[in-house]
Amino acid sequence: MRFPIHITIITLFSCLAQYTLLYAQQPEKYFKIKVVDRETGRGVPLVELKTVNHIRHVTDNNGIIAFYEPGLMGQEVYFHVKSHGYEYPKSGLGYQGLTCRIKSGDSVRIEIDRTNIAERIYRITGQGLYHHSVLLGEPTPIREPTVNGQVTGQDWGHAIPYKNKIYWFWGDTNKASHPLGNFSVSGATSLWPDQGGLDPNIGITLSIKDTLENVSYTLSMLSKNDKLSGTFKGFENNYSGAITCNSNDHVKDLFSSPHVVGLYEYYDNTKKEYFYSTKPTKTGMKRSEKPICYVWENPSTSLVLDDKAKKSELNR
């Protein structure tokens, strides 16, 4: 009996977000803290400022914190300053931090020194990229400065240039509206700077693939009638149906990417089972001479690409 190939996919599309003006609520009530690289003057994201009673704030992509704590307004407050790859000068007691007079409408500029070779310039995904800047009414360069596609955080991923766009793929994705999120593959696209995208030194505007509320689908496919065909079903909704690998004249253009790999069929003589893997060798198993199809190699799963996949001539 031939076992089905189980592959998880996410429906992709370019969301039609409109530019929206975001108005801060009472920006004058906050004390503005801006942390910058001493050498470049650029704001540094992900710098932690923590009070002595462990009230913790982290700078956004502009290097900004909008501080408002009712019990500490009008007070002198000490902040510990910490950030991987950056340093703030130590005091005589060995502490890295400073004391600020906290007053609504006032601000302070804190300069830190970079010890990392690489410069940290911004977070690409996740919630609150420009959280504090929005509270203060500061300008932000991207059209979704606080949350995009309900994504609150993601595992590492791939950025693959193809034609006039960059295709982004990530693994496990936290979603604001669900405790499990999308533990398959999430995607997005962005434009090249000369095709309408931002200068990468400023930021990246992502079009999150989100047609059906970031729903993931389980796709079970078999080699059938000399091509892959099967059914799909959504995890969080009632969408389901049949699917076959339809013709795509551009598939071959993708094969130059190192992230497009062959999917091989294996046969385990001991268990009398079929097995499918992108790994070219499996100990103790017979393998098809050629891949049965080509797939994206993503952080946690694979996505079918090849429309002309045929049953392999595996010698049983």
BALOBA-1460 file (C-alpha; in Angstrom, 3 decimals):
// residues 316
<rec num="1" residu="m" x="0.000" y="0.000" z="0.000"/>
<rec num="2" residu="r" x="1.356" y="3.403" z="-0.954"/>
<rec num="3" residu="f" x="1.483" y="5.917" z="1.894"/>
<rec num="4" residu="p" x="0.440" y="9.542" z="1.231"/>
<rec num="5" residu="i" x="2.837" y="12.440" z="1.364"/>
<rec num="6" residu="h" x="1.815" y="14.794" z="4.183"/>
<rec num="7" residu="i" x="2.767" y="18.381" z="3.468"/>
<rec num="8" residu="t" x="1.537" y="21.504" z="5.237"/>
<rec num="9" residu="i" x="1.058" y="24.714" z="3.286"/>
<rec num="10" residu="i" x="-0.277" y="28.201" z="3.897"/>
<rec num="11" residu="t" x="-2.301" y="30.095" z="1.311"/>
<rec num="12" residu="l" x="-0.325" y="33.080" z="0.009"/>
<rec num="13" residu="f" x="-1.461" y="36.431" z="-1.220"/>
<rec num="14" residu="s" x="-0.466" y="40.092" z="-1.164"/>
<rec num="15" residu="c" x="-2.717" y="41.914" z="1.269"/>
<rec num="16" residu="l" x="-4.310" y="45.109" z="0.027"/>
<rec num="17" residu="a" x="-3.444" y="47.302" z="2.997"/>
<rec num="18" residu="q" x="-4.178" y="50.998" z="2.715"/>
<rec num="19" residu="y" x="-2.004" y="53.675" z="4.221"/>
<rec num="20" residu="t" x="-3.565" y="54.903" z="7.436"/>
<rec num="21" residu="l" x="-2.734" y="57.896" z="9.611"/>
<rec num="22" residu="l" x="-2.121" y="56.804" z="13.184"/>
<rec num="23" residu="y" x="-2.821" y="59.459" z="15.793"/>
<rec num="24" residu="a" x="-1.164" y="59.208" z="19.181"/>
<rec num="25" residu="q" x="-3.323" y="59.613" z="22.266"/>
<rec num="26" residu="q" x="-2.005" y="62.425" z="24.484"/>
<rec num="27" residu="p" x="1.656" y="62.222" z="23.399"/>
<rec num="28" residu="e" x="2.463" y="65.133" z="25.725"/>
<rec num="29" residu="k" x="1.931" y="62.950" z="28.807"/>
<rec num="30" residu="y" x="4.962" y="60.783" z="28.043"/>
<rec num="31" residu="f" x="8.616" y="61.253" z="28.887"/>
<rec num="32" residu="k" x="10.517" y="60.500" z="25.667"/>
<rec num="33" residu="i" x="13.715" y="58.455" z="25.862"/>
<rec num="34" residu="k" x="15.759" y="58.031" z="22.681"/>
<rec num="35" residu="v" x="18.748" y="55.663" z="22.598"/>
<rec num="36" residu="v" x="21.205" y="56.206" z="19.747"/>
<rec num="37" residu="d" x="24.446" y="54.738" z="18.451"/>
<rec num="38" residu="r" x="27.141" y="57.186" z="19.578"/>
<rec num="39" residu="e" x="29.027" y="56.778" z="16.287"/>
<rec num="40" residu="t" x="26.154" y="57.120" z="13.797"/>
<rec num="41" residu="g" x="23.465" y="58.956" z="15.785"/>
<rec num="42" residu="r" x="20.909" y="56.408" z="14.603"/>
<rec num="43" residu="g" x="18.277" y="55.086" z="17.012"/>
<rec num="44" residu="v" x="19.042" y="51.593" z="18.336"/>
<rec num="45" residu="p" x="16.168" y="49.084" z="18.674"/>
<rec num="46" residu="l" x="15.923" y="46.395" z="21.374"/>
<rec num="47" residu="v" x="17.742" y="48.318" z="24.104"/>
<rec num="48" residu="e" x="16.396" y="47.459" z="27.548"/>
<rec num="49" residu="l" x="15.906" y="50.172" z="30.164"/>
<rec num="50" residu="k" x="14.924" y="48.816" z="33.574"/>
<rec num="51" residu="t" x="14.128" y="50.660" z="36.781"/>
<rec num="52" residu="v" x="15.430" y="49.500" z="40.177"/>
<rec num="53" residu="n" x="12.009" y="47.936" z="40.840"/>
<rec num="54" residu="h" x="12.189" y="46.008" z="37.537"/>
<rec num="55" residu="i" x="9.833" y="48.056" z="35.375"/>
<rec num="56" residu="r" x="11.205" y="47.106" z="31.974"/>
<rec num="57" residu="h" x="10.936" y="48.965" z="28.669"/>
<rec num="58" residu="v" x="12.555" y="48.078" z="25.319"/>
<rec num="59" residu="t" x="13.249" y="50.594" z="22.554"/>
<rec num="60" residu="d" x="11.314" y="50.316" z="19.296"/>
<rec num="61" residu="n" x="12.801" y="50.481" z="15.791"/>
<rec num="62" residu="n" x="13.404" y="54.231" z="16.139"/>
<rec num="63" residu="g" x="15.293" y="53.650" z="19.387"/>
<rec num="64" residu="i" x="12.455" y="55.308" z="21.293"/>
<rec num="65" residu="i" x="10.665" y="54.617" z="24.581"/>
<rec num="66" residu="a" x="7.491" y="56.491" z="25.561"/>
<rec num="67" residu="f" x="7.744" y="56.353" z="29.363"/>
<rec num="68" residu="y" x="4.739" y="56.960" z="31.579"/>
<rec num="69" residu="e" x="4.518" y="55.473" z="35.064"/>
<rec num="70" residu="p" x="2.156" y="57.349" z="37.417"/>
<rec num="71" residu="g" x="4.191" y="56.669" z="40.552"/>
<rec num="72" residu="l" x="7.434" y="57.855" z="38.967"/>
<rec num="73" residu="m" x="6.404" y="60.979" z="37.053"/>
<rec num="74" residu="g" x="8.085" y="64.083" z="38.497"/>
<rec num="75" residu="q" x="10.703" y="61.882" z="40.170"/>
<rec num="76" residu="e" x="14.376" y="61.151" z="39.601"/>
<rec num="77" residu="v" x="14.532" y="57.583" z="38.269"/>
<rec num="78" residu="y" x="17.542" y="55.356" z="37.684"/>
<rec num="79" residu="f" x="17.555" y="53.133" z="34.566"/>
<rec num="80" residu="h" x="19.821" y="50.135" z="33.999"/>
<rec num="81" residu="v" x="20.801" y="50.132" z="30.298"/>
<rec num="82" residu="k" x="21.431" y="46.811" z="28.555"/>
<rec num="83" residu="s" x="21.565" y="45.590" z="24.955"/>
<rec num="84" residu="h" x="23.439" y="42.732" z="23.287"/>
<rec num="85" residu="g" x="26.321" y="44.078" z="21.207"/>
<rec num="86" residu="y" x="26.129" y="47.569" z="22.738"/>
<rec num="87" residu="e" x="27.462" y="49.106" z="25.946"/>
<rec num="88" residu="y" x="26.696" y="52.066" z="28.164"/>
<rec num="89" residu="p" x="29.625" y="53.440" z="30.252"/>
<rec num="90" residu="k" x="29.971" y="51.962" z="33.730"/>
<rec num="91" residu="s" x="29.761" y="54.118" z="36.847"/>
<rec num="92" residu="g" x="32.321" y="54.016" z="39.629"/>
<rec num="93" residu="l" x="30.248" y="51.269" z="41.255"/>
<rec num="94" residu="g" x="30.268" y="49.219" z="38.069"/>
<rec num="95" residu="y" x="26.655" y="49.854" z="37.071"/>
<rec num="96" residu="q" x="25.681" y="50.595" z="33.453"/>
<rec num="97" residu="g" x="22.883" y="53.147" z="33.605"/>
<rec num="98" residu="l" x="21.821" y="56.685" z="34.370"/>
<rec num="99" residu="t" x="19.396" y="58.783" z="36.428"/>
<rec num="100" residu="c" x="16.759" y="60.871" z="34.647"/>
<rec num="101" residu="r" x="14.355" y="63.505" z="35.911"/>
<rec num="102" residu="i" x="11.017" y="62.169" z="34.601"/>
<rec num="103" residu="k" x="8.645" y="64.876" z="33.450"/>
<rec num="104" residu="s" x="5.771" y="64.655" z="30.958"/>
<rec num="105" residu="g" x="6.648" y="66.343" z="27.657"/>
<rec num="106" residu="d" x="10.397" y="66.268" z="28.325"/>
<rec num="107" residu="s" x="12.961" y="64.003" z="26.696"/>
<rec num="108" residu="v" x="16.449" y="62.588" z="27.077"/>
<rec num="109" residu="r" x="18.978" y="61.306" z="24.539"/>
<rec num="110" residu="i" x="21.143" y="58.357" z="25.589"/>
<rec num="111" residu="e" x="24.254" y="57.463" z="23.578"/>
<rec num="112" residu="i" x="25.577" y="53.887" z="23.637"/>
<rec num="113" residu="d" x="28.666" y="52.326" z="22.063"/>
<rec num="114" residu="r" x="28.473" y="49.447" z="19.599"/>
<rec num="115" residu="t" x="30.754" y="46.484" z="20.361"/>
<rec num="116" residu="n" x="29.177" y="44.184" z="17.752"/>
<rec num="117" residu="i" x="30.603" y="44.081" z="14.239"/>
<rec num="118" residu="a" x="27.101" y="44.286" z="12.766"/>
<rec num="119" residu="e" x="24.878" y="47.308" z="13.332"/>
<rec num="120" residu="r" x="21.326" y="46.600" z="14.502"/>
<rec num="121" residu="i" x="18.960" y="48.732" z="12.462"/>
<rec num="122" residu="y" x="15.399" y="47.383" z="12.893"/>
<rec num="123" residu="r" x="13.102" y="44.435" z="13.519"/>
<rec num="124" residu="i" x="11.308" y="43.215" z="10.386"/>
<rec num="125" residu="t" x="8.365" y="41.288" z="11.853"/>
<rec num="126" residu="g" x="6.458" y="41.049" z="15.108"/>
<rec num="127" residu="q" x="4.123" y="43.288" z="17.066"/>
<rec num="128" residu="g" x="5.110" y="46.778" z="18.207"/>
<rec num="129" residu="l" x="7.881" y="47.552" z="15.703"/>
<rec num="130" residu="y" x="7.238" y="51.278" z="16.250"/>
<rec num="131" residu="h" x="5.062" y="51.012" z="19.376"/>
<rec num="132" residu="h" x="6.580" y="53.917" z="21.313"/>
<rec num="133" residu="s" x="6.946" y="56.129" z="18.239"/>
<rec num="134" residu="v" x="3.206" y="55.791" z="17.552"/>
<rec num="135" residu="l" x="2.379" y="56.729" z="21.161"/>
<rec num="136" residu="l" x="4.483" y="59.869" z="20.775"/>
<rec num="137" residu="g" x="3.183" y="60.752" z="17.301"/>
<rec num="138" residu="e" x="6.638" y="60.277" z="15.784"/>
<rec num="139" residu="p" x="6.946" y="59.479" z="12.035"/>
<rec num="140" residu="t" x="7.312" y="55.819" z="11.040"/>
<rec num="141" residu="p" x="8.592" y="54.583" z="7.636"/>
<rec num="142" residu="i" x="6.375" y="51.509" z="7.103"/>
<rec num="143" residu="r" x="2.632" y="51.345" z="6.550"/>
<rec num="144" residu="e" x="1.993" y="48.793" z="9.343"/>
<rec num="145" residu="p" x="4.056" y="50.189" z="12.239"/>
<rec num="146" residu="t" x="2.378" y="48.300" z="15.092"/>
<rec num="147" residu="v" x="1.185" y="44.899" z="13.793"/>
<rec num="148" residu="n" x="0.963" y="43.283" z="10.349"/>
<rec num="149" residu="g" x="-1.219" y="40.251" z="9.564"/>
<rec num="150" residu="q" x="-1.699" y="39.552" z="13.305"/>
<rec num="151" residu="v" x="1.932" y="38.355" z="13.475"/>
<rec num="152" residu="t" x="3.427" y="38.879" z="16.948"/>
<rec num="153" residu="g" x="6.649" y="36.918" z="16.439"/>
<rec num="154" residu="q" x="8.281" y="34.357" z="14.129"/>
<rec num="155" residu="d" x="11.095" y="31.848" z="13.924"/>
<rec num="156" residu="w" x="13.935" y="32.466" z="11.510"/>
<rec num="157" residu="g" x="13.219" y="32.177" z="7.789"/>
<rec num="158" residu="h" x="14.363" y="32.608" z="4.203"/>
<rec num="159" residu="a" x="14.322" y="35.647" z="1.888"/>
<rec num="160" residu="i" x="14.363" y="34.478" z="-1.740"/>
<rec num="161" residu="p" x="14.726" y="36.991" z="-4.614"/>
<rec num="162" residu="y" x="12.469" y="36.134" z="-7.546"/>
<rec num="163" residu="k" x="11.738" y="38.463" z="-10.451"/>
<rec num="164" residu="n" x="10.542" y="41.861" z="-9.136"/>
<rec num="165" residu="k" x="9.888" y="40.744" z="-5.533"/>
<rec num="166" residu="i" x="11.505" y="39.148" z="-2.525"/>
<rec num="167" residu="y" x="9.606" y="36.134" z="-1.203"/>
<rec num="168" residu="w" x="9.826" y="35.630" z="2.566"/>
<rec num="169" residu="f" x="9.166" y="32.326" z="4.368"/>
<rec num="170" residu="w" x="9.175" y="31.765" z="8.145"/>
<rec num="171" residu="g" x="8.623" y="28.828" z="10.447"/>
<rec num="172" residu="d" x="6.575" y="28.875" z="13.660"/>
<rec num="173" residu="t" x="4.543" y="32.081" z="13.814"/>
<rec num="174" residu="n" x="2.783" y="33.534" z="16.860"/>
<rec num="175" residu="k" x="-0.613" y="35.040" z="16.094"/>
<rec num="176" residu="a" x="-2.396" y="37.600" z="18.267"/>
<rec num="177" residu="s" x="-5.786" y="35.854" z="18.073"/>
<rec num="178" residu="h" x="-4.836" y="32.222" z="18.713"/>
<rec num="179" residu="p" x="-2.736" y="30.423" z="21.379"/>
<rec num="180" residu="l" x="-1.056" y="28.146" z="18.820"/>
<rec num="181" residu="g" x="-0.721" y="30.538" z="15.899"/>
<rec num="182" residu="n" x="0.650" y="29.076" z="12.682"/>
<rec num="183" residu="f" x="3.151" y="26.298" z="13.354"/>
<rec num="184" residu="s" x="3.727" y="25.621" z="9.692"/>
<rec num="185" residu="v" x="5.032" y="28.050" z="7.067"/>
<rec num="186" residu="s" x="4.076" y="31.723" z="6.872"/>
<rec num="187" residu="g" x="4.902" y="33.920" z="3.913"/>
<rec num="188" residu="a" x="5.126" y="37.503" z="2.702"/>
<rec num="189" residu="t" x="6.511" y="39.499" z="-0.194"/>
<rec num="190" residu="s" x="8.334" y="42.810" z="-0.439"/>
<rec num="191" residu="l" x="9.292" y="44.973" z="-3.400"/>
<rec num="192" residu="w" x="12.798" y="45.849" z="-4.524"/>
<rec num="193" residu="p" x="13.714" y="49.500" z="-3.805"/>
<rec num="194" residu="d" x="13.693" y="50.360" z="-7.523"/>
<rec num="195" residu="q" x="10.275" y="48.683" z="-7.911"/>
<rec num="196" residu="g" x="8.473" y="50.719" z="-5.260"/>
<rec num="197" residu="g" x="9.949" y="49.220" z="-2.079"/>
<rec num="198" residu="l" x="11.729" y="51.123" z="0.675"/>
<rec num="199" residu="d" x="15.473" y="51.638" z="0.913"/>
<rec num="200" residu="p" x="16.494" y="48.629" z="3.087"/>
<rec num="201" residu="n" x="18.471" y="51.018" z="5.271"/>
<rec num="202" residu="i" x="15.117" y="52.542" z="6.266"/>
<rec num="203" residu="g" x="12.827" y="49.526" z="6.489"/>
<rec num="204" residu="i" x="10.911" y="46.776" z="4.669"/>
<rec num="205" residu="t" x="7.200" y="46.937" z="3.946"/>
<rec num="206" residu="l" x="5.911" y="43.361" z="3.961"/>
<rec num="207" residu="s" x="2.725" y="42.211" z="2.261"/>
<rec num="208" residu="i" x="1.715" y="39.408" z="4.613"/>
<rec num="209" residu="k" x="0.148" y="36.359" z="2.974"/>
<rec num="210" residu="d" x="-3.163" y="36.382" z="4.768"/>
<rec num="211" residu="t" x="-6.134" y="35.581" z="2.503"/>
<rec num="212" residu="l" x="-7.897" y="33.247" z="4.902"/>
<rec num="213" residu="e" x="-6.940" y="34.719" z="8.271"/>
<rec num="214" residu="n" x="-3.480" y="33.098" z="8.298"/>
<rec num="215" residu="v" x="-5.116" y="29.665" z="8.234"/>
<rec num="216" residu="s" x="-2.791" y="26.724" z="7.640"/>
<rec num="217" residu="y" x="-3.772" y="23.691" z="5.615"/>
<rec num="218" residu="t" x="-2.804" y="20.041" z="5.780"/>
<rec num="219" residu="l" x="-2.319" y="18.656" z="2.292"/>
<rec num="220" residu="s" x="-2.255" y="14.871" z="1.744"/>
<rec num="221" residu="m" x="-1.010" y="13.898" z="-1.699"/>
<rec num="222" residu="l" x="-0.418" y="10.671" z="-3.600"/>
<rec num="223" residu="s" x="1.365" y="9.799" z="-6.833"/>
<rec num="224" residu="k" x="-1.708" y="9.177" z="-8.921"/>
<rec num="225" residu="n" x="-2.259" y="9.160" z="-12.679"/>
<rec num="226" residu="d" x="1.399" y="10.095" z="-13.189"/>
<rec num="227" residu="k" x="1.115" y="13.313" z="-11.171"/>
<rec num="228" residu="l" x="0.629" y="14.417" z="-7.568"/>
<rec num="229" residu="s" x="-2.970" y="14.872" z="-6.503"/>
<rec num="230" residu="g" x="-4.817" y="14.844" z="-3.214"/>
<rec num="231" residu="t" x="-6.970" y="16.805" z="-0.783"/>
<rec num="232" residu="f" x="-6.503" y="19.724" z="1.588"/>
<rec num="233" residu="k" x="-8.246" y="20.735" z="4.810"/>
<rec num="234" residu="g" x="-7.951" y="23.833" z="6.997"/>
<rec num="235" residu="f" x="-6.954" y="23.595" z="10.654"/>
<rec num="236" residu="e" x="-9.162" y="26.439" z="11.878"/>
<rec num="237" residu="n" x="-12.022" y="26.552" z="9.380"/>
<rec num="238" residu="n" x="-14.170" y="24.369" z="7.149"/>
<rec num="239" residu="y" x="-12.306" y="25.039" z="3.898"/>
<rec num="240" residu="s" x="-11.398" y="21.792" z="2.157"/>
<rec num="241" residu="g" x="-11.180" y="20.367" z="-1.339"/>
<rec num="242" residu="a" x="-9.191" y="18.475" z="-3.938"/>
<rec num="243" residu="i" x="-5.920" y="19.661" z="-5.431"/>
<rec num="244" residu="t" x="-3.559" y="18.704" z="-8.230"/>
<rec num="245" residu="c" x="-0.259" y="20.265" z="-9.285"/>
<rec num="246" residu="n" x="-1.289" y="22.513" z="-12.174"/>
<rec num="247" residu="s" x="1.007" y="23.740" z="-14.928"/>
<rec num="248" residu="n" x="3.282" y="26.638" z="-14.089"/>
<rec num="249" residu="d" x="5.656" y="27.873" z="-16.761"/>
<rec num="250" residu="h" x="7.744" y="29.742" z="-14.171"/>
<rec num="251" residu="v" x="8.556" y="26.769" z="-11.925"/>
<rec num="252" residu="k" x="11.841" y="26.060" z="-13.721"/>
<rec num="253" residu="d" x="12.998" y="29.633" z="-13.073"/>
<rec num="254" residu="l" x="12.892" y="28.871" z="-9.353"/>
<rec num="255" residu="f" x="15.150" y="25.842" z="-9.537"/>
<rec num="256" residu="s" x="18.268" y="28.020" z="-9.421"/>
<rec num="257" residu="s" x="17.453" y="28.832" z="-5.793"/>
<rec num="258" residu="p" x="19.392" y="26.773" z="-3.208"/>
<rec num="259" residu="h" x="16.127" y="26.502" z="-1.260"/>
<rec num="260" residu="v" x="14.381" y="24.492" z="-3.982"/>
<rec num="261" residu="v" x="15.288" y="20.843" z="-3.475"/>
<rec num="262" residu="g" x="14.230" y="17.422" z="-4.738"/>
<rec num="263" residu="l" x="11.679" y="15.310" z="-2.865"/>
<rec num="264" residu="y" x="12.728" y="11.630" z="-3.029"/>
<rec num="265" residu="e" x="10.725" y="8.474" z="-2.552"/>
<rec num="266" residu="y" x="12.198" y="5.764" z="-0.288"/>
<rec num="267" residu="y" x="11.119" y="2.212" z="0.434"/>
<rec num="268" residu="d" x="11.795" y="0.554" z="3.783"/>
<rec num="269" residu="n" x="12.129" y="-3.192" z="3.156"/>
<rec num="270" residu="t" x="11.872" y="-3.976" z="6.871"/>
<rec num="271" residu="k" x="8.659" y="-2.056" z="7.558"/>
<rec num="272" residu="k" x="7.320" y="-2.425" z="3.990"/>
<rec num="273" residu="e" x="6.561" y="1.292" z="3.970"/>
<rec num="274" residu="y" x="7.119" y="4.196" z="1.603"/>
<rec num="275" residu="f" x="8.802" y="7.327" z="2.884"/>
<rec num="276" residu="y" x="9.323" y="10.760" z="1.342"/>
<rec num="277" residu="s" x="12.203" y="13.087" z="2.193"/>
<rec num="278" residu="t" x="14.253" y="15.970" z="0.795"/>
<rec num="279" residu="k" x="17.398" y="14.331" z="2.161"/>
<rec num="280" residu="p" x="19.353" y="12.632" z="-0.661"/>
<rec num="281" residu="t" x="20.339" y="9.601" z="1.453"/>
<rec num="282" residu="k" x="18.528" y="7.497" z="4.062"/>
<rec num="283" residu="t" x="20.344" y="4.578" z="5.668"/>
<rec num="284" residu="g" x="18.818" y="1.149" z="4.972"/>
<rec num="285" residu="m" x="16.275" y="2.375" z="2.423"/>
<rec num="286" residu="k" x="16.027" y="2.162" z="-1.359"/>
<rec num="287" residu="r" x="15.679" y="5.527" z="-3.029"/>
<rec num="288" residu="s" x="14.196" y="6.622" z="-6.345"/>
<rec num="289" residu="e" x="16.897" y="7.533" z="-8.825"/>
<rec num="290" residu="k" x="15.406" y="10.959" z="-9.459"/>
<rec num="291" residu="p" x="13.243" y="13.249" z="-7.286"/>
<rec num="292" residu="i" x="9.506" y="12.757" z="-7.736"/>
<rec num="293" residu="c" x="9.069" y="16.534" z="-7.570"/>
<rec num="294" residu="y" x="10.753" y="19.736" z="-6.379"/>
<rec num="295" residu="v" x="9.737" y="21.612" z="-3.243"/>
<rec num="296" residu="w" x="10.593" y="24.702" z="-1.242"/>
<rec num="297" residu="e" x="12.884" y="23.815" z="1.643"/>
<rec num="298" residu="n" x="11.372" y="25.883" z="4.440"/>
<rec num="299" residu="p" x="12.291" y="26.053" z="8.146"/>
<rec num="300" residu="s" x="9.679" y="23.544" z="9.274"/>
<rec num="301" residu="t" x="8.128" y="21.917" z="6.217"/>
<rec num="302" residu="s" x="7.992" y="21.838" z="2.423"/>
<rec num="303" residu="l" x="5.756" y="23.399" z="-0.204"/>
<rec num="304" residu="v" x="5.018" y="21.589" z="-3.483"/>
<rec num="305" residu="l" x="6.267" y="23.376" z="-6.607"/>
<rec num="306" residu="d" x="6.562" y="20.856" z="-9.416"/>
<rec num="307" residu="d" x="3.490" y="20.372" z="-11.600"/>
<rec num="308" residu="k" x="4.971" y="17.518" z="-13.669"/>
<rec num="309" residu="a" x="5.760" y="15.156" z="-10.800"/>
<rec num="310" residu="k" x="5.485" y="11.513" z="-11.867"/>
<rec num="311" residu="k" x="5.468" y="8.194" z="-10.087"/>
<rec num="312" residu="s" x="9.071" y="7.098" z="-9.522"/>
<rec num="313" residu="e" x="10.490" y="3.916" z="-11.023"/>
<rec num="314" residu="l" x="11.669" y="2.636" z="-7.652"/>
<rec num="315" residu="n" x="12.926" y="-0.936" z="-7.737"/>
<rec num="316" residu="r" x="11.014" y="-2.648" z="-4.932"/>
